[in-house]
Amino acid sequence: MARNEARAHFTLAGYHFNPDHVTQHLGIQPTSIDASGAQSDLSKPVLSSWELSTETVTDDIDVYKLTDGLVKKLEPVKDKILEICKSHNLSPRIGVVLVLSVDKTETVPDVGFGARTIRLLSEIGAFIKIDYRLSERI
């Protein structure tokens, strides 16, 4: 049977922007980018995104620890995040992706956020998104 899996990510998303500008501005290398919207037609807007993600973990899933690790990387560039969000009309978010095992012997991980994470999210106007699915169809 599959095990529980989790990862956390910080994403900046918006229309008509090049994610490379975010990388240059923040001085942080993203884990992934999607530049689909950089060249999209104004009549058909497409989102671009810049993402910094943790590794996917399977043992001892601790969402608090995952998000805290991201926050520690982002705190030094908080003002730059605010600047790039304002100049490019970007939406900041932190996300947690959980794949939950259907094995009844697996524990369900706690999902929550520490004060440090909540404080940073509040200061930059970010929202939280939790994605979860079962590892197999029942």
Secondary structure, 3 states (H helix, E strand, C coil): CCCCEEEEEEEEEEECCCHHHHHHHHCCCCCEEECHHHHCCCCCCCEEEEEEECCCECCCCCHHHHHHHHHHHHHHHHHHHHHHHHHHCCEEEEEEEEEECCCCCCCCCCCCCCHHHHHHHHHHCCEEEEEEEECCCC
